[in-house]
Amino acid sequence: MFLAFVSDNPWLEAVARLAIIALLIPIGVIMLTWVERKVIGRLQMRLGPMRVGPYGLLQGFADTIKLLTKEDLRPHTADRWTFELAPFVIVVPVIMSLVAIPFTADLFIQNLTLGLFYFVAVSGLSIVGFVMAGWGSDNKYALLGGVRAAAQLISYEIPLVMAIVAVAMLPQTLNIPAIVAAQQDTPNIVFQSLAFLIFVIAGTAELYRPPFDIPVAESEVVGGPTVEYSGIRWSMFQLGEFVSMVLISILGSLIFLGGWQWPWSLFDESVPVAAQVAMMALKTSVFIFFFMWIRTSLPRLRIDQMMSFCWQILLPFALLQIILNGLVLVYDWPNETLILLSGAASVAAVYLTNRTARMSGVRFEPGLQRVGSVL
Amino acid sequence: MAIETRLPAESDLETIDINVNVGPQHPATHGVFRMILTVDGELVVDLDPVIGYMHRGNEKLPENCDFRQVIGYHDRTDYLAQFNTEHCYVEAVERLAGITPPERAEYIRVILAEMNRIASHLMFFGAFGTDIGLFGTSFMYAFRDRETIQDFFEEITGERMMYNYFRPGGVAWDLPENFHERCWQVLNSVERGIDQLDALMMENEVVLARCRGLSPVTPDDAINWGLSGPMLRATGLKHDLRRAEPYSIYDRFKFEIPTGTQGDVYDRLVVRMEEMRQSAWIVEQALDDMPDGPIMAEGLKRVLRVPAGEVYMRVESPRGEYGTYLVSQGSDKPWRHKVRGASFSNLSALRAMSVGNYISDVIIILGSIDIVLCEVDR
């Protein structure tokens, strides 16, 4: 009765959907911080949080309460409006880009025809927030971090978008449910492994997660743009970071892993909604676990290595994937040729990266060594 | 290596170099070291190290102490290699007073000092991983094994950090009954841990890309700066005081002196990693040969009066050459007491190694020196 009333009225329905999202995001993020601490704890032979609640389940809530009740500090010399607005400029685009993300065939906030385009356009806006935070804090660490963040985000946006474009090329649509539907038989990761690799790497860089945590590097710039923030404003940064992590993970599982579809059409046409959601959750968790996993095992890159890796390896290979897709489209080759072409190109990319990393700084002739070798 | 100060590039845009204060309260400066970086964007144009926050008069204070009371101050100079520093001091007093410690005490000292070297290098790898951005993983792995060693030391000396166990003429008391089994047990688990740490750090592509070729030091420069320890050996010089002028009973053991080739940060890691294995080997040999017998030289007075004279004793501590210069005028207190800290000399090369590099590289160059601020400031 009530549900029918709500779903009849488009305005009420929109408000209800937004309310659900607004409730889900903070709780999800709080649980995700717990998961991250647990996962990292186990990978480092620790237990992780164990005190608050069973297995420390309520730790995130306790932390949130602490953050909410903390004094909201602003440095005396900070630029007031820039400083205070920055966390919101980061969080709002992230939550806005949630609008275009479907969770199952029927469960979404808004099915946009240009969903992928909208996602890319809106999520790129949060750069501004980091630069604002870096500039407005009137802190040298924050300034360095803000400039680093701008450089990194703008650079890695390009291969990320190109990987997404490559995916959108074959089904020739930017509508996410349509892209998912096109992966009915085989997920895109099989056809476009190169684009998948680039997407994951560039996505990691977009999230400032190791090995690309250069803007927020603790041992160098002590947290970068977030260094002067405390309490609720700091938790905004955290919120933005975790929601974007979930977003990238969901997007990755949608456009590369076949989204809510079960492999080999296990339920054959009539997949129950619960099973769809479970599949989505599983695929998303794989991504999230991957991001947490590499955080414990990879050190940080240097800023010039990060930049040259983006422009010298990721970008050319992303272009290569687009060219391959274009060839398949123009000459009407079967999609299966892409498995071979893209696979070979990914092997080449991995080999090249590995080789440059291993060869960097190895001195072949004495006296010719450059200090601070570049990839 | 001449220090090159980079001038800001000519352009229409007016740019200024900013000073960034790294330390004394900064996650990357081990202890309370402070460096004032002058940066041009991400490049470090100049570096001004500031030390002295940790100065406690560790050289002057012992001049008012009995010869045996000084041991505790040596624990507190290099608080990660306490047995090595104690070894240096007690050996200096013994040389000055003409005391010969019994065999068993020498073996105990060597075993403990080498175990301490492993513990210190483990600490280095843990902290270095954090410097290079390995979110705590190396720390946890390294500290698990360091903890094992510290528990072992606690069983012997009753202390976890400031052991105060060596004495002029021997050691304070005999080892516990189950020393041999426990030592093998600790050694085996630590050697397993070293292999894991090796797999985590040394073959990591990011570590390779970051550390290889970074701030290479030539052997000549290393000698001119007075570098010692792994910093010196990374340049390719096979200089180890345990071999060069064998003190204690180091001439009885077989061990390799690991050296690097380029003297860069990666070579320093390699040298330290290999040194841990060599130390474990020395401990194994010492355990096999350790005799029974007294642990303290005969006929020592309750108040130790050392005949007038002077002595400079140096040992190979995990950080390099750790030395003590003692002058006695025949009383029960040292008349002059000077400590040569390896970290201090190694740190003096920081500016020349860092200028021209990126900020993040300066952090790991500082980390690769493996300073202990208590030893720098004393």
Interface residues (C-beta under 8 A of the other chain):
Chain A: I40 L43 Q44 M45 R46 K140 Y141 L144 R148 P210 P211 D213 I214 A217 E218 S219 E220 V221 V222 R295 T296 S297 L298 P299 R300 L301 R302 I303 D304 Q305 T353 N354 T356 A357 R358 S360 G361 V362 R363 Q369 R370 V371 G372 S373 L375
Chain B: I18 N19 V20 N21 H26 P27 A28 V39 E42 G129 T130 D131 I132 G133 L134 F135 G136 T137 M140 Y141 R144 L200 N204 E205 V206 V207 L208 A209 R210 C211 R212 G213 L214 S215 P216 T261 Q262 D264 Y266 G356 N357 Y358 I359 S360 D361 I363
